């Protein structure tokens, strides 16, 4: 068996910092998205509701894709080129699975849900926020779940990275 090449310490620290920027940045984005979604669900102003749902359609795709891929790619690099490995420790494997699930949810659920919002939100919101929400169907309520699920999953992964529980996977 060939021995894995490990990165020198400065590169490991850089990868760790970038990994944390991706994950914690994504968590911060989740908090902001939740605030926007809650405001969109409760506002009586049609103009504010249209602005919020338009902003979600514009902001979410580039920001969440950038942060999620930064987190995933730096996590993979750490697994491949540090002593932790990708599938040597349970905590790393769980973080990897969580990351892959979140990335799949981003690309297959969240992005498609928000991309059409700017076009679907009425230009002239008659009837206030309720009319805007009605024009968007189930989307305003469904958008509550992604930032909550994502934030809690990322917080769990952060705790795993700090405490490193469960030890080695057998046979590794």
C-alpha angles and dihedrals in degrees: 000000000000118000117245118246110239124208120247115256097260090055092046090053092048091051091048092050092049090046091053092046089054096047099039091040089054089051090052090049088052091055091051092046092050090052091051094046092049091049091049090051095050107033120109091201115097091200093055092046092051091047092050097048091043090050091050090054091050102039105038103060101054097034100045093041091051095047096042094049091045089054094045098045095046090046091052091048091051091050093050100042107031133068092261096070124197099270105015099092129042094226091055093047092050091049090049093051091046091050093049092048092049092048090050090050090049095052100036103033115014101041095047089047095054102033094076096044098093091053094043097048108094116250095221107035105210114183097028131254094333091060091050091050091048090052089053095051116203095346098095093056095038090054090066092074105056098061093043095047092042095048094049093046092048091047089053090049090049091053090048090052091052100043099030096204132185101037129231126348110245115262094021 
